[in-house]
Amino acid sequence: MQKVSMICLFTASSFLCTLSVASLHSMVSTPWPKKLTRSVASPLDTQEDIAVEKNYKIASDFKRSKAIWGVYDKLADHIEDESSPGKKLNTLKTKLGELILKDGQIVLVSPLSFEGVTQVEMAHLPYKKEGKHKLHVNIEGLTKEELTALGRLYAPIMEGIEGYEEAKIKQMSCTKKRSRLSCELAVSI
């Protein structure tokens, strides 16, 4: 009888040991006690998916040509992030490029290099005078070809900015001051 009780005790202890190992194994895969998490929808969750539009200002400086009336030679281009005014992101100083005022149009002329080949790009932009010294280009009134040419002219200065290929020009205006002409483009990406 003692043998039978010993066998029953041994069987019961091995069964309990197997159960405890199985229980321990299940606890490792899913920790216990389980942490309660609560999911709450908030307006901040939906804003992560919305792309934030960034605004930039591109300024070009021109100086009147002494040789030809109505022609301005380019001095420099620079770009500023509108969210941090005064901080210039990129500045290109160049003597290549001209702005011509002729028959109610601003004609921008600039050489562009692409894959070792230099091409001359031109953009014809109709303008309206606002006051004595301000010229305004109506961007909404431009054709697709004029907008594309304008985008190609200002692409080299925007190359360092992420997503510059999808840049949209919002407005353009130029201001005359003595022998200088300063043009500004408002661009959003």
Salt bridges, closest charged atoms under 4 A:
GLU53 OE2 - LYS170 NZ 3.33
ASP77 OD2 - LYS74 NZ 3.14
GLU80 OE1 - LYS57 NZ 3.75
GLU80 OE2 - HIS78 NE2 3.93
GLU121 OE1 - ARG152 NE 2.99
GLU184 OE2 - LYS57 NZ 3.87
